[in-house]
Amino acid sequence: MTDEILLDPLDLRWVGAWWLGFLVASCLLFLTSLPYLYFPRNMPKEDAAGDEESRPEKTDPLQELSLLQFLKSFPRIALRTLRSPVFLLVVLAQVFLAALVAGLATFTAKFIERQFTQTASFSTMMIGGVDIPLAVLGIVLGGALMRRLNLSVGGAGRMCTAAILLCLFTALPLLLVGCPTQRVAGVFPPSQDPLSCSAACRCPQEAFNPVCGSDGVEFRSPCHAGCVAMEMDDITHKVRNYTDCSCVPGSASPGAGSASPGTCGSGCSRLLLPFMVLSALTCFIVSFSQTPSYMMILRTVPPEDKSFAVGVQYMLFRVLAFMPGPVLYGIAIDSTCILWGRKCGRKTSCHYYDLDLFRQRFLGLQSIFICAALLCFLLSVLVLRRQTGSPEKGTGSGGGGGGGRYELVKSPDGSPCKEPQSVPA
Protein backbone atom coordinates (compact mmCIF):
# COMPACT_ATOMS: atom_id res chain seq x y z
CA MET A 1 0.00 0.00 0.00
CA THR A 2 1.25 3.46 -0.89
CA ASP A 3 0.08 4.91 2.41
CA GLU A 4 2.45 2.55 4.22
CA ILE A 5 5.52 3.76 2.30
CA LEU A 6 7.30 6.40 4.36
CA LEU A 7 9.52 7.65 1.53
CA ASP A 8 9.16 10.76 -0.63
CA PRO A 9 11.16 12.06 -3.63
CA LEU A 10 13.40 14.10 -1.30
CA ASP A 11 14.54 10.98 0.56
CA LEU A 12 18.02 9.74 -0.34
CA ARG A 13 16.63 6.20 -0.53
CA TRP A 14 14.02 7.12 -3.14
CA VAL A 15 14.21 5.14 -6.37
CA GLY A 16 11.90 6.37 -9.12
CA ALA A 17 10.54 4.62 -12.20
CA TRP A 18 13.89 4.68 -14.04
CA TRP A 19 12.56 2.32 -16.70
CA LEU A 20 9.70 4.60 -17.71
CA GLY A 21 11.92 6.90 -19.79
CA PHE A 22 13.19 3.99 -21.87
CA LEU A 23 9.63 2.83 -22.50
CA VAL A 24 8.46 6.27 -23.64
CA ALA A 25 11.57 6.79 -25.78
CA SER A 26 11.14 3.42 -27.51
CA CYS A 27 7.51 4.21 -28.33
CA LEU A 28 8.46 7.59 -29.79
CA LEU A 29 11.28 6.04 -31.83
CA PHE A 30 8.84 3.48 -33.22
CA LEU A 31 6.39 6.20 -34.27
CA THR A 32 9.06 8.36 -35.89
CA SER A 33 10.45 5.37 -37.81
CA LEU A 34 7.15 4.63 -39.56
CA PRO A 35 7.55 7.35 -42.25
CA TYR A 36 10.75 5.64 -43.44
CA LEU A 37 8.63 2.75 -44.71
CA TYR A 38 7.10 5.08 -47.33
CA PHE A 39 10.42 6.22 -48.81
CA PRO A 40 11.00 5.22 -52.46
CA ARG A 41 13.37 2.39 -53.28
CA ASN A 42 15.80 4.80 -54.99
CA MET A 43 16.17 8.36 -53.77
CA PRO A 44 16.46 11.11 -56.42
CA LYS A 45 19.96 12.55 -56.58
CA GLU A 46 20.56 16.26 -56.26
CA ASP A 47 22.56 17.69 -59.18
CA ALA A 48 25.74 19.57 -58.39
CA ALA A 49 24.75 22.38 -60.78
CA GLY A 50 21.81 23.25 -62.98
CA ASP A 51 23.73 22.67 -66.22
CA GLU A 52 24.58 19.10 -65.21
CA GLU A 53 21.04 17.84 -65.63
CA SER A 54 21.77 16.81 -69.17
CA ARG A 55 24.94 14.91 -68.24
CA PRO A 56 24.77 11.12 -67.97
CA GLU A 57 24.44 9.88 -64.40
CA LYS A 58 27.67 8.53 -62.94
CA THR A 59 27.44 5.38 -60.90
CA ASP A 60 29.35 4.85 -57.71
CA PRO A 61 32.05 2.23 -58.31
CA LEU A 62 31.54 0.88 -54.79
CA GLN A 63 27.89 0.14 -55.56
CA GLU A 64 28.90 -2.04 -58.51
CA LEU A 65 31.13 -4.27 -56.37
CA SER A 66 29.88 -7.60 -55.12
CA LEU A 67 30.02 -8.42 -51.43
CA LEU A 68 33.16 -10.54 -51.85
CA GLN A 69 34.89 -7.82 -53.87
CA PHE A 70 33.96 -5.21 -51.30
CA LEU A 71 35.35 -7.34 -48.46
CA LYS A 72 38.61 -7.74 -50.38
CA SER A 73 38.88 -3.98 -50.96
CA PHE A 74 37.78 -3.09 -47.42
CA PRO A 75 41.32 -2.92 -45.89
CA ARG A 76 42.52 -0.68 -48.71
CA ILE A 77 39.54 1.67 -48.35
CA ALA A 78 39.89 1.76 -44.55
CA LEU A 79 43.61 2.52 -44.77
CA ARG A 80 43.01 5.25 -47.34
CA THR A 81 40.39 6.87 -45.12
CA LEU A 82 42.33 6.62 -41.87
CA ARG A 83 45.46 8.06 -43.50
CA SER A 84 43.72 11.41 -43.89
CA PRO A 85 45.06 13.58 -41.01
CA VAL A 86 42.20 16.07 -41.15
CA PHE A 87 39.64 13.27 -41.04
CA LEU A 88 41.33 11.66 -38.04
CA LEU A 89 41.71 14.92 -36.12
CA VAL A 90 38.12 16.02 -36.68
CA VAL A 91 36.75 12.60 -35.78
CA LEU A 92 38.89 12.53 -32.61
CA ALA A 93 37.55 15.97 -31.68
CA GLN A 94 34.02 14.70 -32.20
CA VAL A 95 34.81 11.60 -30.14
CA PHE A 96 35.94 13.74 -27.19
CA LEU A 97 32.78 15.83 -27.43
CA ALA A 98 30.63 12.70 -27.76
CA ALA A 99 32.24 11.21 -24.65
CA LEU A 100 31.51 14.49 -22.89
CA VAL A 101 27.85 14.39 -23.95
CA ALA A 102 27.48 10.71 -23.04
CA GLY A 103 28.83 11.26 -19.53
CA LEU A 104 26.85 14.42 -18.88
CA ALA A 105 23.61 12.92 -20.18
CA THR A 106 24.04 10.00 -17.79
CA PHE A 107 25.15 11.73 -14.59
CA THR A 108 24.22 15.44 -14.72
CA ALA A 109 20.86 14.72 -13.09
CA LYS A 110 22.66 12.94 -10.25
CA PHE A 111 25.08 15.87 -9.95
CA ILE A 112 22.26 18.42 -9.64
CA GLU A 113 20.39 16.17 -7.22
CA ARG A 114 23.35 15.84 -4.86
CA GLN A 115 24.93 19.26 -5.20
CA PHE A 116 21.79 21.38 -4.88
CA THR A 117 19.50 18.97 -2.94
CA GLN A 118 16.90 18.57 -5.67
CA THR A 119 14.68 15.65 -6.55
CA ALA A 120 15.71 13.29 -9.35
CA SER A 121 12.65 14.21 -11.42
CA PHE A 122 13.32 17.95 -11.12
CA SER A 123 16.98 17.47 -12.04
CA THR A 124 16.03 15.49 -15.14
CA MET A 125 13.47 18.10 -16.14
CA MET A 126 16.10 20.83 -15.89
CA ILE A 127 18.31 18.95 -18.34
CA GLY A 128 15.51 18.05 -20.74
CA GLY A 129 13.89 21.46 -20.57
CA VAL A 130 16.96 23.72 -20.68
CA ASP A 131 20.17 22.07 -21.86
CA ILE A 132 18.86 19.81 -24.64
CA PRO A 133 16.69 22.46 -26.42
CA LEU A 134 19.57 24.93 -26.41
CA ALA A 135 21.92 22.26 -27.78
CA VAL A 136 19.50 21.56 -30.63
CA LEU A 137 19.18 25.28 -31.30
CA GLY A 138 22.97 25.58 -31.41
CA ILE A 139 23.25 22.78 -33.98
CA VAL A 140 20.66 24.47 -36.22
CA LEU A 141 22.23 27.91 -35.88
CA GLY A 142 25.71 26.47 -36.53
CA GLY A 143 24.52 25.00 -39.82
CA ALA A 144 22.70 28.19 -40.76
CA LEU A 145 25.76 30.32 -39.96
CA MET A 146 28.00 28.09 -42.03
CA ARG A 147 25.63 28.32 -44.98
CA ARG A 148 25.18 32.08 -44.57
CA LEU A 149 28.93 32.77 -44.51
CA ASN A 150 29.61 30.16 -47.21
CA LEU A 151 32.53 28.83 -45.18
CA SER A 152 35.33 26.82 -46.72
CA VAL A 153 36.88 23.80 -45.06
CA GLY A 154 39.41 26.05 -43.33
CA GLY A 155 36.65 28.43 -42.29
CA ALA A 156 34.68 25.53 -40.82
CA GLY A 157 37.76 24.44 -38.87
CA ARG A 158 38.24 27.93 -37.47
CA MET A 159 34.57 28.14 -36.58
CA CYS A 160 34.81 24.86 -34.63
CA THR A 161 37.97 26.06 -32.88
CA ALA A 162 36.36 29.37 -31.91
CA ALA A 163 33.22 27.64 -30.61
CA ILE A 164 35.16 25.18 -28.44
CA LEU A 165 37.46 27.94 -27.15
CA LEU A 166 34.47 30.09 -26.18
CA CYS A 167 32.84 27.03 -24.62
CA LEU A 168 35.90 26.58 -22.42
CA PHE A 169 35.35 30.03 -20.89
CA THR A 170 31.82 29.06 -19.85
CA ALA A 171 32.74 25.54 -18.65
CA LEU A 172 35.62 26.46 -16.33
CA PRO A 173 33.54 28.75 -14.03
CA LEU A 174 31.27 25.77 -13.34
CA LEU A 175 34.06 24.38 -11.16
CA LEU A 176 33.42 27.22 -8.72
CA VAL A 177 29.63 26.90 -8.59
CA GLY A 178 28.75 24.25 -6.04
CA CYS A 179 28.01 23.42 -2.45
CA PRO A 180 30.13 22.15 0.43
CA THR A 181 29.45 18.76 1.97
CA GLN A 182 26.93 18.87 4.80
CA ARG A 183 28.03 17.81 8.26
CA VAL A 184 27.21 14.16 8.89
CA ALA A 185 28.01 12.85 12.37
CA GLY A 186 30.74 10.23 12.22
CA VAL A 187 31.02 10.51 8.42
CA PHE A 188 32.01 14.05 7.46
CA PRO A 189 34.29 15.44 8.71
CA PRO A 190 35.80 11.94 8.68
CA SER A 191 36.04 10.27 12.08
CA GLN A 192 37.09 6.78 13.08
CA ASP A 193 35.64 7.06 16.61
CA PRO A 194 32.06 5.83 17.05
CA LEU A 195 29.50 8.21 18.50
CA SER A 196 29.68 7.74 22.27
CA CYS A 197 26.28 9.37 22.75
CA SER A 198 24.54 6.55 20.86
CA ALA A 199 26.92 3.68 21.68
CA ALA A 200 24.38 2.11 24.02
CA CYS A 201 21.85 1.86 21.16
CA ARG A 202 24.08 -0.61 19.28
CA CYS A 203 23.01 0.74 15.92
CA PRO A 204 23.51 -1.66 12.99
CA GLN A 205 26.11 -0.53 10.49
CA GLU A 206 23.72 -1.19 7.60
CA ALA A 207 21.09 1.18 8.97
CA PHE A 208 20.42 4.15 6.68
CA ASN A 209 17.45 6.39 7.42
CA PRO A 210 18.91 9.92 7.43
CA VAL A 211 17.59 12.48 9.87
CA CYS A 212 18.49 16.13 10.34
CA GLY A 213 19.17 17.28 13.88
CA SER A 214 17.83 20.57 15.17
CA ASP A 215 21.43 21.82 15.32
CA GLY A 216 21.93 21.28 11.57
CA VAL A 217 24.00 18.09 11.87
CA GLU A 218 22.83 15.07 9.88
CA PHE A 219 22.77 11.51 11.20
CA ARG A 220 22.62 8.25 9.30
CA SER A 221 19.55 7.09 11.22
CA PRO A 222 17.47 8.03 14.29
CA CYS A 223 19.38 5.31 16.13
CA HIS A 224 22.71 7.02 15.40
CA ALA A 225 21.20 10.27 16.70
CA GLY A 226 20.24 8.51 19.95
CA CYS A 227 16.52 9.25 19.55
CA VAL A 228 14.19 7.23 21.80
CA ALA A 229 10.78 8.73 20.92
CA MET A 230 8.94 10.01 17.88
CA GLU A 231 5.93 12.15 17.04
CA MET A 232 3.43 10.88 14.46
CA ASP A 233 1.21 12.89 12.14
CA ASP A 234 -2.44 12.17 12.89
CA ILE A 235 -3.49 12.60 9.24
CA THR A 236 -0.75 10.94 7.20
CA HIS A 237 0.34 8.57 9.98
CA LYS A 238 3.97 9.31 9.15
CA VAL A 239 6.79 10.28 11.45
CA ARG A 240 6.83 14.03 11.92
CA ASN A 241 9.71 14.34 14.36
CA TYR A 242 12.13 12.31 16.48
CA THR A 243 12.56 13.50 20.04
CA ASP A 244 14.77 12.89 23.07
CA CYS A 245 17.86 12.49 20.88
CA SER A 246 20.95 12.10 23.06
CA CYS A 247 23.35 13.22 20.28
CA VAL A 248 21.44 16.42 19.45
CA PRO A 249 21.81 19.36 21.86
CA GLY A 250 18.46 20.76 22.94
CA SER A 251 17.34 24.00 24.49
CA ALA A 252 16.54 22.46 27.87
CA SER A 253 19.41 19.98 28.26
CA PRO A 254 22.39 18.80 26.17
CA GLY A 255 20.74 15.47 25.28
CA ALA A 256 17.11 16.47 24.69
CA GLY A 257 17.23 17.64 21.09
CA SER A 258 15.05 16.61 18.19
CA ALA A 259 15.60 15.47 14.62
CA SER A 260 13.39 15.64 11.56
CA PRO A 261 13.18 12.86 8.94
CA GLY A 262 15.24 13.40 5.80
CA THR A 263 18.55 14.91 4.90
CA CYS A 264 19.66 18.37 5.94
CA GLY A 265 20.78 19.08 2.38
CA SER A 266 23.70 21.10 1.14
CA GLY A 267 21.98 24.39 1.94
CA CYS A 268 22.91 26.27 -1.24
CA SER A 269 20.09 25.57 -3.68
CA ARG A 270 20.25 29.27 -4.63
CA LEU A 271 23.32 28.44 -6.76
CA LEU A 272 21.25 26.20 -9.03
CA LEU A 273 20.22 29.15 -11.22
CA PRO A 274 23.76 30.36 -12.10
CA PHE A 275 24.83 26.74 -12.60
CA MET A 276 22.02 26.10 -15.09
CA VAL A 277 22.75 29.36 -16.92
CA LEU A 278 26.43 28.48 -17.39
CA SER A 279 25.59 24.87 -18.23
CA ALA A 280 23.03 25.92 -20.84
CA LEU A 281 25.48 28.39 -22.42
CA THR A 282 28.11 25.64 -22.59
CA CYS A 283 25.71 23.26 -24.35
CA PHE A 284 24.58 26.01 -26.72
CA ILE A 285 28.08 27.10 -27.71
CA VAL A 286 29.65 23.66 -28.05
CA SER A 287 26.84 22.50 -30.35
CA PHE A 288 27.84 25.17 -32.90
CA SER A 289 30.71 22.88 -33.92
CA GLN A 290 28.47 19.93 -34.79
CA THR A 291 27.51 20.81 -38.38
CA PRO A 292 30.85 22.43 -39.44
CA SER A 293 32.85 19.44 -38.17
CA TYR A 294 30.56 17.03 -40.00
CA MET A 295 30.98 19.00 -43.22
CA MET A 296 34.76 18.97 -42.76
CA ILE A 297 34.66 15.18 -42.80
CA LEU A 298 32.55 15.05 -45.96
CA ARG A 299 34.77 17.56 -47.79
CA THR A 300 38.14 16.05 -46.95
CA VAL A 301 37.59 12.47 -48.16
CA PRO A 302 37.22 11.22 -51.76
CA PRO A 303 33.60 11.20 -53.02
CA GLU A 304 33.53 7.42 -53.29
CA ASP A 305 34.62 7.08 -49.63
CA LYS A 306 32.15 9.50 -48.02
CA SER A 307 29.63 6.89 -46.91
CA PHE A 308 32.44 4.70 -45.59
CA ALA A 309 33.96 7.67 -43.72
CA VAL A 310 30.64 8.40 -42.03
CA GLY A 311 30.40 4.76 -41.00
CA VAL A 312 33.91 4.86 -39.52
CA GLN A 313 33.00 8.05 -37.71
CA TYR A 314 29.99 6.53 -35.97
CA MET A 315 31.86 3.31 -35.25
CA LEU A 316 34.53 5.34 -33.42
CA PHE A 317 31.77 7.18 -31.59
CA ARG A 318 30.43 3.91 -30.19
CA VAL A 319 33.81 2.37 -29.39
CA LEU A 320 35.72 5.40 -28.08
CA ALA A 321 32.98 7.68 -26.75
CA PHE A 322 29.60 6.19 -25.90
CA MET A 323 30.98 3.08 -24.19
CA PRO A 324 33.98 4.38 -22.16
CA GLY A 325 32.60 7.90 -21.58
CA PRO A 326 29.95 7.04 -18.95
CA VAL A 327 32.35 4.51 -17.41
CA LEU A 328 35.00 7.19 -16.87
CA TYR A 329 32.45 9.54 -15.35
CA GLY A 330 31.14 6.74 -13.12
CA ILE A 331 34.64 5.92 -11.87
CA ALA A 332 35.31 9.60 -11.15
CA ILE A 333 32.05 9.90 -9.21
CA ASP A 334 32.54 6.68 -7.23
CA SER A 335 35.99 7.86 -6.17
CA THR A 336 34.36 10.73 -4.24
CA CYS A 337 32.10 8.52 -2.11
CA ILE A 338 32.71 8.82 1.64
CA LEU A 339 30.09 6.33 2.86
CA TRP A 340 29.05 3.22 0.97
CA GLY A 341 25.89 1.35 1.81
CA ARG A 342 26.24 -2.29 2.77
CA LYS A 343 23.78 -5.12 2.68
CA CYS A 344 24.51 -8.73 3.64
CA GLY A 345 28.16 -7.77 3.96
CA ARG A 346 28.39 -6.49 0.37
CA LYS A 347 28.82 -2.91 -0.86
CA THR A 348 25.75 -1.37 -2.50
CA SER A 349 25.11 2.26 -3.49
CA CYS A 350 26.81 5.37 -2.16
CA HIS A 351 25.04 7.20 0.67
CA TYR A 352 27.21 10.32 0.93
CA TYR A 353 29.66 12.05 -1.41
CA ASP A 354 32.37 14.59 -0.78
CA LEU A 355 30.58 17.31 -2.76
CA ASP A 356 33.72 19.38 -3.34
CA LEU A 357 35.55 16.40 -4.86
CA PHE A 358 32.39 15.40 -6.72
CA ARG A 359 32.21 18.80 -8.39
CA GLN A 360 35.92 19.05 -9.12
CA ARG A 361 36.26 15.60 -10.69
CA PHE A 362 32.94 15.56 -12.51
CA LEU A 363 33.29 19.01 -14.07
CA GLY A 364 37.07 18.69 -14.33
CA LEU A 365 36.62 15.67 -16.59
CA GLN A 366 34.29 17.78 -18.71
CA SER A 367 36.96 20.48 -19.04
CA ILE A 368 39.57 17.87 -20.02
CA PHE A 369 37.37 16.60 -22.87
CA ILE A 370 36.75 20.16 -24.08
CA CYS A 371 40.48 20.95 -24.05
CA ALA A 372 41.24 17.74 -25.96
CA ALA A 373 38.63 18.61 -28.61
CA LEU A 374 40.05 22.15 -28.85
CA LEU A 375 43.54 20.74 -29.42
CA CYS A 376 42.30 18.43 -32.19
CA PHE A 377 40.49 21.27 -33.99
CA LEU A 378 43.56 23.50 -33.70
CA LEU A 379 45.75 20.79 -35.21
CA SER A 380 43.26 20.24 -38.04
CA VAL A 381 43.40 23.96 -38.89
CA LEU A 382 47.20 23.84 -38.90
CA VAL A 383 47.18 20.78 -41.16
CA LEU A 384 44.81 22.52 -43.57
CA ARG A 385 47.08 25.56 -43.67
CA ARG A 386 50.06 23.34 -44.41
CA GLN A 387 48.28 21.39 -47.16
CA THR A 388 46.93 24.44 -48.95
CA GLY A 389 49.75 26.90 -48.35
CA SER A 390 47.31 29.56 -47.13
CA PRO A 391 44.00 29.40 -45.29
CA GLU A 392 41.99 30.60 -48.26
CA LYS A 393 43.87 29.28 -51.24
CA GLY A 394 41.60 29.12 -54.23
CA THR A 395 38.83 31.07 -52.57
CA GLY A 396 37.24 34.34 -53.34
CA SER A 397 37.31 37.47 -51.26
CA GLY A 398 33.93 36.98 -49.66
CA GLY A 399 33.50 37.53 -45.99
CA GLY A 400 33.44 34.96 -43.28
CA GLY A 401 35.96 32.58 -44.74
CA GLY A 402 35.65 33.30 -48.43
CA GLY A 403 32.89 33.39 -51.00
CA GLY A 404 34.18 30.21 -52.65
CA ARG A 405 35.33 26.84 -51.41
CA TYR A 406 38.52 24.90 -51.95
CA GLU A 407 38.56 21.13 -52.05
CA LEU A 408 41.27 18.76 -50.87
CA VAL A 409 40.02 15.74 -52.83
CA LYS A 410 39.81 14.73 -56.45
CA SER A 411 37.28 12.76 -58.39
CA PRO A 412 38.09 9.23 -59.58
CA ASP A 413 39.09 10.52 -63.05
CA GLY A 414 41.72 12.86 -61.51
CA SER A 415 39.91 16.17 -62.05
CA PRO A 416 39.31 18.48 -59.08
CA CYS A 417 35.94 18.08 -57.38
CA LYS A 418 34.14 21.41 -57.31
CA GLU A 419 31.00 22.40 -55.52
CA PRO A 420 28.52 24.98 -56.78
CA GLN A 421 29.71 28.53 -56.19
CA SER A 422 27.37 31.05 -54.64
CA VAL A 423 26.45 33.92 -56.93
CA PRO A 424 26.52 37.31 -55.20
CA ALA A 425 23.33 39.25 -55.39
DRENDREN-427049 format. One line per field, with one value per residue (C-alpha): residue in three letters; x, y, z. Coordinates in steps of 0.25 Angstrom, whole numbers. Example, Ala and Ser with C-alpha at 12.3 -4.5 7.8 and 13.67 -1.06 7.14 Angstrom:
BEGIN
residu: (ALA/SER) .
x: (49/55) .
y: (-18/-4) .
z: (31/29) .
//
This chain:
BEGIN
residu: (MET/THR/ASP/GLU/ILE/LEU/LEU/ASP/PRO/LEU/ASP/LEU/ARG/TRP/VAL/GLY/ALA/TRP/TRP/LEU/GLY/PHE/LEU/VAL/ALA/SER/CYS/LEU/LEU/PHE/LEU/THR/SER/LEU/PRO/TYR/LEU/TYR/PHE/PRO/ARG/ASN/MET/PRO/LYS/GLU/ASP/ALA/ALA/GLY/ASP/GLU/GLU/SER/ARG/PRO/GLU/LYS/THR/ASP/PRO/LEU/GLN/GLU/LEU/SER/LEU/LEU/GLN/PHE/LEU/LYS/SER/PHE/PRO/ARG/ILE/ALA/LEU/ARG/THR/LEU/ARG/SER/PRO/VAL/PHE/LEU/LEU/VAL/VAL/LEU/ALA/GLN/VAL/PHE/LEU/ALA/ALA/LEU/VAL/ALA/GLY/LEU/ALA/THR/PHE/THR/ALA/LYS/PHE/ILE/GLU/ARG/GLN/PHE/THR/GLN/THR/ALA/SER/PHE/SER/THR/MET/MET/ILE/GLY/GLY/VAL/ASP/ILE/PRO/LEU/ALA/VAL/LEU/GLY/ILE/VAL/LEU/GLY/GLY/ALA/LEU/MET/ARG/ARG/LEU/ASN/LEU/SER/VAL/GLY/GLY/ALA/GLY/ARG/MET/CYS/THR/ALA/ALA/ILE/LEU/LEU/CYS/LEU/PHE/THR/ALA/LEU/PRO/LEU/LEU/LEU/VAL/GLY/CYS/PRO/THR/GLN/ARG/VAL/ALA/GLY/VAL/PHE/PRO/PRO/SER/GLN/ASP/PRO/LEU/SER/CYS/SER/ALA/ALA/CYS/ARG/CYS/PRO/GLN/GLU/ALA/PHE/ASN/PRO/VAL/CYS/GLY/SER/ASP/GLY/VAL/GLU/PHE/ARG/SER/PRO/CYS/HIS/ALA/GLY/CYS/VAL/ALA/MET/GLU/MET/ASP/ASP/ILE/THR/HIS/LYS/VAL/ARG/ASN/TYR/THR/ASP/CYS/SER/CYS/VAL/PRO/GLY/SER/ALA/SER/PRO/GLY/ALA/GLY/SER/ALA/SER/PRO/GLY/THR/CYS/GLY/SER/GLY/CYS/SER/ARG/LEU/LEU/LEU/PRO/PHE/MET/VAL/LEU/SER/ALA/LEU/THR/CYS/PHE/ILE/VAL/SER/PHE/SER/GLN/THR/PRO/SER/TYR/MET/MET/ILE/LEU/ARG/THR/VAL/PRO/PRO/GLU/ASP/LYS/SER/PHE/ALA/VAL/GLY/VAL/GLN/TYR/MET/LEU/PHE/ARG/VAL/LEU/ALA/PHE/MET/PRO/GLY/PRO/VAL/LEU/TYR/GLY/ILE/ALA/ILE/ASP/SER/THR/CYS/ILE/LEU/TRP/GLY/ARG/LYS/CYS/GLY/ARG/LYS/THR/SER/CYS/HIS/TYR/TYR/ASP/LEU/ASP/LEU/PHE/ARG/GLN/ARG/PHE/LEU/GLY/LEU/GLN/SER/ILE/PHE/ILE/CYS/ALA/ALA/LEU/LEU/CYS/PHE/LEU/LEU/SER/VAL/LEU/VAL/LEU/ARG/ARG/GLN/THR/GLY/SER/PRO/GLU/LYS/GLY/THR/GLY/SER/GLY/GLY/GLY/GLY/GLY/GLY/GLY/ARG/TYR/GLU/LEU/VAL/LYS/SER/PRO/ASP/GLY/SER/PRO/CYS/LYS/GLU/PRO/GLN/SER/VAL/PRO/ALA) .
x: (0/5/0/10/22/29/38/37/45/54/58/72/67/56/57/48/42/56/50/39/48/53/39/34/46/45/30/34/45/35/26/36/42/29/30/43/35/28/42/44/53/63/65/66/80/82/90/103/99/87/95/98/84/87/100/99/98/111/110/117/128/126/112/116/125/120/120/133/140/136/141/154/156/151/165/170/158/160/174/172/162/169/182/175/180/169/159/165/167/152/147/156/150/136/139/144/131/123/129/126/111/110/115/107/94/96/101/97/83/91/100/89/82/93/100/87/78/68/59/63/51/53/68/64/54/64/73/62/56/68/81/75/67/78/88/78/77/92/93/83/89/103/98/91/103/112/103/101/116/118/130/141/148/158/147/139/151/153/138/139/152/145/133/141/150/138/131/144/141/127/131/142/134/125/136/134/119/115/112/121/118/108/112/109/112/123/124/128/137/143/144/148/143/128/118/119/105/98/108/98/87/96/92/94/104/95/84/82/70/76/70/74/77/71/86/88/96/91/91/90/78/70/78/91/85/81/66/57/43/36/24/14/5/-10/-14/-3/1/16/27/27/39/49/50/59/71/84/93/86/87/74/69/66/78/90/83/68/69/60/62/54/53/61/74/79/83/95/88/92/80/81/93/85/81/95/99/88/91/106/102/92/102/112/103/98/112/119/107/111/123/114/110/123/131/122/124/139/139/130/139/153/150/149/134/134/138/129/119/130/136/123/122/136/132/120/127/138/127/122/135/143/132/118/124/136/130/120/129/140/130/125/139/141/128/130/144/137/128/131/120/116/104/105/95/98/113/114/115/103/100/107/100/109/119/129/122/135/142/130/129/144/145/132/133/148/146/137/148/158/149/147/162/165/155/160/174/169/162/174/183/173/174/189/189/179/188/200/193/188/199/189/176/168/175/166/155/149/149/136/134/134/144/143/132/137/141/154/154/165/160/159/149/152/156/167/160/157/144/137/124/114/119/109/106/106/93) .
y: (0/14/20/10/15/26/31/43/48/56/44/39/25/28/21/25/18/19/9/18/28/16/11/25/27/14/17/30/24/14/25/33/21/19/29/23/11/20/25/21/10/19/33/44/50/65/71/78/90/93/91/76/71/67/60/44/40/34/22/19/9/4/1/-8/-17/-30/-34/-42/-31/-21/-29/-31/-16/-12/-12/-3/7/7/10/21/27/26/32/46/54/64/53/47/60/64/50/50/64/59/46/55/63/51/45/58/58/43/45/58/52/40/47/62/59/52/63/74/65/63/77/86/76/74/63/53/57/72/70/62/72/83/76/72/86/95/88/79/90/100/89/86/101/102/91/98/112/106/100/113/121/112/113/128/131/121/115/107/95/104/114/102/98/112/113/99/104/117/111/101/112/120/108/106/120/116/102/106/115/103/98/109/108/97/94/89/75/75/71/57/51/41/42/56/62/48/41/27/28/23/33/31/37/26/15/8/7/-2/3/-7/-2/-5/5/17/26/40/50/65/69/82/87/85/72/60/46/33/28/32/21/28/41/34/37/29/35/40/49/44/52/49/50/44/34/37/41/56/57/49/54/52/50/48/53/66/77/83/96/90/80/75/62/66/71/66/62/63/51/54/60/73/76/84/98/105/102/117/114/105/117/121/107/104/117/114/99/104/114/103/93/104/108/95/90/101/92/80/83/90/78/68/76/76/61/60/70/64/50/45/45/30/28/38/28/19/31/34/19/19/32/26/13/21/29/16/9/22/31/25/12/18/32/28/18/29/38/27/24/38/40/27/31/43/34/35/25/13/5/-9/-20/-35/-31/-26/-12/-5/9/21/29/41/48/58/69/78/66/62/75/76/62/62/76/75/63/71/82/71/66/81/84/71/74/89/83/74/85/94/83/81/96/95/83/90/102/93/86/98/108/118/118/122/117/116/124/137/150/148/150/140/130/133/134/121/107/100/85/75/63/59/51/37/42/51/65/74/72/86/90/100/114/124/136/149/157) .
z: (0/-4/10/17/9/17/6/-3/-15/-5/2/-1/-2/-13/-25/-36/-49/-56/-67/-71/-79/-87/-90/-95/-103/-110/-113/-119/-127/-133/-137/-144/-151/-158/-169/-174/-179/-189/-195/-210/-213/-220/-215/-226/-226/-225/-237/-234/-243/-252/-265/-261/-263/-277/-273/-272/-258/-252/-244/-231/-233/-219/-222/-234/-225/-220/-206/-207/-215/-205/-194/-202/-204/-190/-184/-195/-193/-178/-179/-189/-180/-167/-174/-176/-164/-165/-164/-152/-144/-147/-143/-130/-127/-129/-121/-109/-110/-111/-99/-92/-96/-92/-78/-76/-81/-71/-58/-59/-52/-41/-40/-39/-29/-19/-21/-20/-12/-23/-26/-37/-46/-44/-48/-61/-65/-64/-73/-83/-82/-83/-87/-99/-106/-106/-111/-123/-125/-126/-136/-145/-144/-146/-159/-163/-160/-168/-180/-178/-178/-189/-181/-187/-180/-173/-169/-163/-155/-150/-146/-139/-132/-128/-122/-114/-109/-105/-98/-90/-84/-79/-75/-65/-56/-53/-45/-35/-34/-24/-10/2/8/19/33/36/49/49/34/30/35/35/48/52/66/68/74/89/91/83/87/96/85/77/64/52/42/30/36/27/30/30/39/41/56/61/61/46/47/40/45/37/45/57/65/62/67/80/78/87/84/72/68/58/49/52/37/29/40/37/46/48/57/66/80/92/84/92/81/78/87/92/98/111/113/105/101/99/84/73/58/46/36/23/20/24/10/5/8/-5/-15/-19/-27/-36/-45/-48/-50/-60/-68/-70/-73/-83/-90/-90/-97/-107/-111/-112/-121/-132/-136/-139/-154/-158/-153/-160/-173/-171/-171/-184/-191/-188/-193/-207/-212/-213/-199/-192/-188/-182/-175/-168/-164/-158/-151/-144/-141/-134/-126/-121/-118/-112/-107/-104/-97/-89/-86/-76/-70/-67/-61/-52/-47/-45/-37/-29/-25/-17/-8/7/11/4/7/11/11/15/16/1/-3/-10/-14/-9/3/4/-6/-3/-11/-13/-19/-27/-34/-36/-43/-50/-56/-57/-66/-75/-76/-80/-91/-96/-96/-104/-114/-115/-118/-129/-136/-135/-141/-152/-156/-156/-165/-174/-175/-178/-189/-196/-193/-189/-181/-193/-205/-217/-210/-213/-205/-199/-184/-173/-179/-194/-204/-211/-206/-208/-208/-203/-211/-226/-234/-238/-252/-246/-248/-236/-230/-229/-222/-227/-225/-219/-228/-221/-222) .
//
